[in-house]
Amino acid sequence: MKIISLLALIAGAFLLGARGVEGQTVFAGGGNPLFEGADPDITIADGKYWIYPTNKTGFDEPEFFVYSSPDLQTWTESGPILSFHDVRWIGDDGQPTHFAWAPGIFQKNHRFYLYYAVGPQGATPSRLGVAVSDAPDGTFVDSGKVLLTGGNGFEAIDPMVFEDKKSGKVYLYAGGSAGSTLRVYELNPDLVTIAHQVPVDNPPNFTEGVYMTERNGIYYLSYSHGHWDNNTYSVHYCTAPTPLGPWTYKGPILQSTDKDWGPGHHAFFQNPGTGQWYIVYHRWNNVRDGQRPAWRSVCIDLVEFDKDGNILPIKMTDTGVAPAYLP
């Protein structure tokens, strides 16, 4: 483990450390961006926030890492929590094993479930897998088989799992990009197999990166719209009386600026002590003369609601959020 020097801290908000002998790095100082990565999901456990992104190294070193923080300011990298070389079914078609991304985290009964997308690889359609751990920082062990396979115009990508507290049912949300089709499935109690598909309407302006959350009895279906690598990428949302709709489209809430492009593939979370809501997302930070940086970055900003429960437009910031400890 290595702490970033004060000099580097002053030099800029994008602070990268060096991986130490324990395979951990500290990203210090707060502010946006937090670290390089994309497609972040987040959970809270053991007094810390845990962010699970598509790692930059994942395309060269086929692995997932996780980043934890006690206060939303200092982030420690742990892992690898899952090596794709250990997921034998990824290579069943003889293709390379490094095309995995978009981890979605879900915890229940003191276990952690990591859902992720693979492919498409050659003639093999996109697939979803799931791995399980007893700790938020792994090691995660794959279930040993494909959870869901795409095809016929549906891409099995960008998994997100949500438990409806009212019914006790756990749903898998997935899909997007080519075909831009959202599908929802009820999971079995083991959380590593699908019970059945649940029909839902496709929400307006849906592209990919779906996220479901609930606040004060209102269900919020949010998702990315546009093309992932330019300034059309943005976050839109619908509300509904159930986690399955019907959807009432509310419009965009997070959009590109001249400086920062493509905010999206996000997750919402709440500090259980203060009640404050946040969004974690990726963006192309500091676009200059229309040229994107080499990789996307993970950021966190505040989320506010009006008196009717509508999400107010979210402002991307460089300052990020204030320190926020967990109860």
C-alpha positions as CSV (number, residue, x, y, z in Angstrom):
1,M,0.0,0.0,0.0
2,K,1.3,3.5,-0.8
3,I,-0.1,6.8,0.2
4,I,-0.2,9.5,-2.5
5,S,2.3,12.3,-1.6
6,L,1.1,15.8,-0.7
7,L,2.8,17.2,-3.7
8,A,0.8,14.9,-6.0
9,L,-2.3,15.8,-4.0
10,I,-1.9,19.5,-4.7
11,A,-0.9,18.9,-8.3
12,G,-4.4,17.8,-9.4
13,A,-7.7,16.3,-8.6
14,F,-7.0,13.2,-10.6
15,L,-4.7,11.3,-8.2
16,L,-3.3,7.9,-9.1
17,G,-1.1,5.9,-6.7
18,A,1.2,3.0,-7.3
19,R,0.1,-0.5,-6.6
20,G,1.9,-1.8,-3.6
21,V,3.0,-5.3,-2.5
22,E,-0.4,-5.9,-1.0
23,G,-2.1,-5.1,-4.4
24,Q,-3.6,-1.9,-2.9
25,T,-3.5,1.7,-3.8
26,V,-4.8,4.8,-2.0
27,F,-6.5,7.6,-4.0
28,A,-6.6,10.6,-1.6
29,G,-7.9,14.1,-1.4
30,G,-11.5,14.0,-2.5
31,G,-12.7,15.8,-5.6
32,N,-13.6,14.5,-9.0
33,P,-12.6,12.3,-10.7
34,L,-11.8,9.7,-8.0
35,F,-9.9,7.3,-10.2
36,E,-9.8,5.8,-13.7
37,G,-12.6,3.4,-14.4
38,A,-16.1,3.0,-15.9
39,D,-19.5,1.5,-15.3
40,P,-19.4,1.9,-11.5
41,D,-21.7,0.2,-9.1
42,I,-21.6,0.7,-5.3
43,T,-22.6,-0.9,-2.1
44,I,-22.2,-0.2,1.6
45,A,-20.7,-2.8,4.0
46,D,-18.4,-3.0,7.0
47,G,-18.5,0.7,7.6
48,K,-17.3,1.6,4.1
49,Y,-18.4,2.5,0.6
50,W,-17.4,0.0,-2.1
51,I,-17.2,0.9,-5.7
52,Y,-17.0,-1.8,-8.4
53,P,-16.0,-0.5,-11.8
54,T,-14.8,-1.8,-15.1
55,N,-11.1,-1.3,-14.5
56,K,-8.8,0.2,-17.1
57,T,-6.5,-2.7,-16.5
58,G,-9.4,-5.1,-17.2
59,F,-8.7,-4.9,-21.0
60,D,-5.0,-5.8,-20.6
61,E,-5.1,-7.8,-17.3
62,P,-8.5,-9.6,-17.2
63,E,-9.5,-8.9,-13.7
64,F,-12.0,-6.9,-11.6
65,F,-10.8,-4.7,-8.7
66,V,-12.8,-2.9,-6.0
67,Y,-12.3,0.5,-4.3
68,S,-13.3,1.2,-0.7
69,S,-13.6,4.4,1.3
70,P,-14.8,5.3,4.9
71,D,-15.6,8.9,3.9
72,L,-16.0,9.3,0.1
73,Q,-12.6,11.0,0.1
74,T,-9.8,8.4,0.3
75,W,-10.2,5.3,-1.8
76,T,-8.2,2.1,-1.4
77,E,-7.9,-0.4,-4.3
78,S,-8.2,-4.1,-3.4
79,G,-7.9,-7.1,-5.6
80,P,-8.0,-8.6,-8.0
81,I,-11.4,-9.8,-6.6
82,L,-12.1,-11.9,-9.7
83,S,-9.8,-13.1,-12.4
84,F,-11.6,-13.9,-15.7
85,H,-9.0,-16.7,-16.2
86,D,-10.8,-18.5,-13.4
87,V,-14.2,-18.3,-15.2
88,R,-13.8,-21.2,-17.5
89,W,-17.0,-20.7,-19.5
90,I,-15.8,-17.3,-20.8
91,G,-13.3,-19.1,-23.0
92,D,-15.6,-21.9,-24.1
93,D,-15.8,-20.4,-27.6
94,G,-12.1,-20.2,-27.9
95,Q,-12.1,-16.4,-27.8
96,P,-9.9,-14.2,-25.5
97,T,-11.0,-13.8,-21.9
98,H,-10.5,-10.1,-21.5
99,F,-13.9,-8.9,-22.8
100,A,-15.7,-8.6,-19.4
101,W,-17.1,-5.4,-17.9
102,A,-19.9,-3.6,-16.1
103,P,-19.9,-5.4,-12.7
104,G,-23.1,-5.0,-10.7
105,I,-22.9,-5.7,-6.9
106,F,-25.7,-7.0,-4.7
107,Q,-25.6,-8.2,-1.1
108,K,-28.0,-10.4,0.8
109,N,-27.7,-12.5,3.9
110,H,-24.1,-11.4,4.5
111,R,-23.0,-12.6,1.0
112,F,-22.0,-10.6,-2.0
113,Y,-23.0,-11.3,-5.5
114,L,-21.0,-9.8,-8.5
115,Y,-22.9,-9.8,-11.8
116,Y,-21.0,-9.0,-14.9
117,A,-21.1,-8.9,-18.7
118,V,-19.0,-10.9,-21.2
119,G,-18.6,-10.4,-24.9
120,P,-19.9,-10.5,-27.5
121,Q,-17.0,-12.6,-28.7
122,G,-17.0,-13.5,-32.4
123,A,-20.1,-15.5,-33.2
124,T,-20.9,-15.9,-29.5
125,P,-23.5,-13.5,-28.2
126,S,-23.1,-11.4,-25.1
127,R,-23.5,-13.3,-21.8
128,L,-23.9,-12.5,-18.1
129,G,-22.1,-14.3,-15.2
130,V,-22.3,-14.1,-11.5
131,A,-19.7,-14.7,-8.8
132,V,-20.1,-15.0,-5.0
133,S,-18.0,-14.0,-2.0
134,D,-18.4,-13.8,1.8
135,A,-16.7,-10.4,1.8
136,P,-17.1,-7.2,-0.3
137,D,-13.4,-7.4,-1.4
138,G,-13.5,-11.0,-2.5
139,T,-12.2,-13.3,-3.6
140,F,-15.3,-13.9,-5.7
141,V,-16.0,-17.4,-7.0
142,D,-17.9,-17.8,-10.2
143,S,-21.1,-19.9,-10.2
144,G,-19.6,-22.0,-12.9
145,K,-22.1,-21.4,-15.6
146,V,-23.6,-18.6,-17.7
147,L,-26.5,-16.8,-16.0
148,L,-28.0,-15.3,-19.2
149,T,-27.2,-15.4,-22.9
150,G,-28.2,-12.7,-25.4
151,G,-29.4,-13.2,-29.0
152,N,-32.2,-12.4,-31.4
153,G,-31.7,-8.6,-31.1
154,F,-31.1,-8.7,-27.3
155,E,-27.7,-8.0,-25.8
156,A,-27.2,-9.5,-22.3
157,I,-25.1,-6.6,-20.9
158,D,-25.0,-4.2,-18.0
159,P,-26.5,-6.3,-15.2
160,M,-28.1,-4.6,-12.2
161,V,-29.9,-6.5,-9.4
162,F,-32.6,-4.9,-7.2
163,E,-34.6,-6.3,-4.2
164,D,-38.1,-5.1,-3.9
165,K,-38.6,-4.7,-0.1
166,K,-42.4,-4.8,-0.6
167,S,-42.6,-8.1,-2.3
168,G,-39.3,-9.6,-1.3
169,K,-38.6,-10.5,-4.9
170,V,-35.1,-10.0,-6.4
171,Y,-35.0,-8.8,-10.0
172,L,-32.2,-8.7,-12.6
173,Y,-32.2,-5.8,-15.0
174,A,-30.1,-6.1,-18.1
175,G,-29.7,-5.1,-21.8
176,G,-29.1,-2.3,-24.1
177,S,-26.8,-1.0,-26.9
178,A,-27.5,-2.8,-30.2
179,G,-31.3,-3.1,-30.1
180,S,-31.5,-1.0,-26.9
181,T,-33.8,-3.5,-25.3
182,L,-34.4,-3.7,-21.5
183,R,-35.3,-7.0,-20.0
184,V,-36.1,-7.9,-16.4
185,Y,-35.9,-11.3,-14.8
186,E,-36.9,-12.6,-11.3
187,L,-34.0,-14.5,-9.7
188,N,-34.4,-17.7,-7.7
189,P,-33.6,-17.6,-4.0
190,D,-30.0,-18.8,-4.7
191,L,-29.5,-15.5,-6.7
192,V,-27.3,-17.3,-9.2
193,T,-30.1,-18.7,-11.4
194,I,-33.1,-17.1,-13.1
195,A,-36.7,-18.1,-12.2
196,H,-38.3,-16.4,-15.2
197,Q,-38.5,-13.3,-17.4
198,V,-40.9,-10.6,-16.4
199,P,-42.4,-8.6,-19.3
200,V,-41.7,-4.8,-19.1
201,D,-42.1,-2.0,-21.5
202,N,-39.0,-0.5,-23.0
203,P,-38.5,3.0,-21.5
204,P,-38.2,6.0,-23.7
205,N,-34.6,6.9,-24.8
206,F,-33.2,3.8,-23.3
207,T,-29.7,2.8,-24.5
208,E,-28.0,0.8,-21.7
209,G,-26.7,1.0,-18.1
210,V,-30.0,0.6,-16.3
211,Y,-30.3,1.2,-12.5
212,M,-33.4,0.7,-10.3
213,T,-33.8,2.3,-6.8
214,E,-36.7,3.2,-4.5
215,R,-37.3,6.3,-2.4
216,N,-40.5,7.1,-0.4
217,G,-42.6,4.5,-2.3
218,I,-41.5,5.8,-5.7
219,Y,-39.4,3.5,-8.0
220,Y,-36.8,5.2,-10.1
221,L,-35.7,3.5,-13.3
222,S,-32.6,5.4,-14.6
223,Y,-30.4,4.5,-17.5
224,S,-27.9,5.8,-20.1
225,H,-28.9,7.3,-23.4
226,G,-26.7,8.2,-26.4
227,H,-23.3,6.9,-27.6
228,W,-20.9,5.8,-24.9
229,D,-17.8,7.6,-26.4
230,N,-19.1,11.1,-27.1
231,N,-21.0,14.0,-25.6
232,T,-24.5,12.5,-26.4
233,Y,-24.1,10.0,-23.5
234,S,-26.4,11.1,-20.6
235,V,-28.6,9.8,-17.8
236,H,-32.4,9.8,-18.1
237,Y,-35.0,8.4,-15.8
238,C,-38.6,7.3,-15.3
239,T,-40.7,6.8,-12.2
240,A,-43.1,4.0,-11.5
241,P,-45.4,2.6,-8.8
242,T,-43.7,-0.7,-9.0
243,P,-40.2,-2.0,-9.9
244,L,-41.7,-3.3,-13.2
245,G,-43.5,-0.1,-14.3
246,P,-45.5,1.3,-15.8
247,W,-42.8,3.9,-16.6
248,T,-43.5,7.7,-16.5
249,Y,-40.7,9.3,-18.4
250,K,-39.1,12.3,-16.7
251,G,-36.3,13.2,-19.0
252,P,-32.5,13.7,-18.7
253,I,-30.9,14.5,-15.3
254,L,-27.1,14.3,-16.1
255,Q,-25.7,15.6,-19.3
256,S,-22.3,16.5,-20.9
257,T,-20.7,19.9,-20.6
258,D,-18.1,21.5,-22.9
259,K,-15.4,20.2,-20.5
260,D,-16.7,16.8,-19.3
261,W,-18.4,14.4,-21.7
262,G,-20.5,11.3,-21.6
263,P,-21.7,11.0,-17.9
264,G,-23.4,7.7,-17.5
265,H,-23.5,4.1,-16.5
266,H,-24.2,5.2,-12.9
267,A,-25.6,4.0,-9.6
268,F,-27.5,5.9,-6.9
269,F,-26.8,5.4,-3.2
270,Q,-27.7,7.0,0.1
271,N,-25.9,7.7,3.4
272,P,-28.1,5.8,5.9
273,G,-27.1,8.2,8.7
274,T,-27.7,11.6,7.0
275,G,-30.2,10.5,4.4
276,Q,-28.2,12.3,1.7
277,W,-28.4,10.8,-1.8
278,Y,-25.5,10.6,-4.3
279,I,-24.8,9.4,-7.8
280,V,-21.6,7.6,-8.8
281,Y,-20.9,7.6,-12.6
282,H,-18.2,7.7,-15.2
283,R,-17.3,10.5,-17.5
284,W,-14.6,11.6,-20.0
285,N,-12.9,14.2,-17.8
286,N,-11.3,17.4,-19.2
287,V,-12.1,17.0,-22.9
288,R,-9.9,19.4,-24.8
289,D,-10.5,20.6,-28.4
290,G,-12.9,17.7,-28.8
291,Q,-10.3,15.2,-27.9
292,R,-11.2,12.7,-25.2
293,P,-8.7,11.4,-22.6
294,A,-7.4,7.9,-22.9
295,W,-9.9,6.5,-20.4
296,R,-13.0,7.3,-18.5
297,S,-13.0,8.3,-14.8
298,V,-15.3,7.6,-11.9
299,C,-17.0,10.5,-10.1
300,I,-19.5,11.2,-7.3
301,D,-21.9,14.1,-7.1
302,L,-24.9,15.0,-5.0
303,V,-28.5,14.1,-5.8
304,E,-31.5,16.3,-4.7
305,F,-35.2,15.8,-5.1
306,D,-38.1,18.3,-5.3
307,K,-41.2,18.1,-3.0
308,D,-42.9,15.8,-5.5
309,G,-40.0,13.3,-5.5
310,N,-38.6,14.3,-8.9
311,I,-34.9,14.2,-9.3
312,L,-33.4,17.7,-9.9
313,P,-30.9,18.1,-12.7
314,I,-27.5,16.9,-11.4
315,K,-24.5,19.1,-11.8
316,M,-21.1,17.6,-12.6
317,T,-18.4,19.0,-10.4
318,D,-14.7,18.9,-10.0
319,T,-15.0,19.5,-6.2
320,G,-17.0,16.3,-5.7
321,V,-18.7,15.8,-2.3
322,A,-18.0,16.6,1.3
323,P,-16.7,13.9,3.6
324,A,-19.5,11.6,4.6
325,Y,-18.9,8.9,7.2
326,L,-21.2,6.0,7.8
327,P,-23.1,5.5,11.0
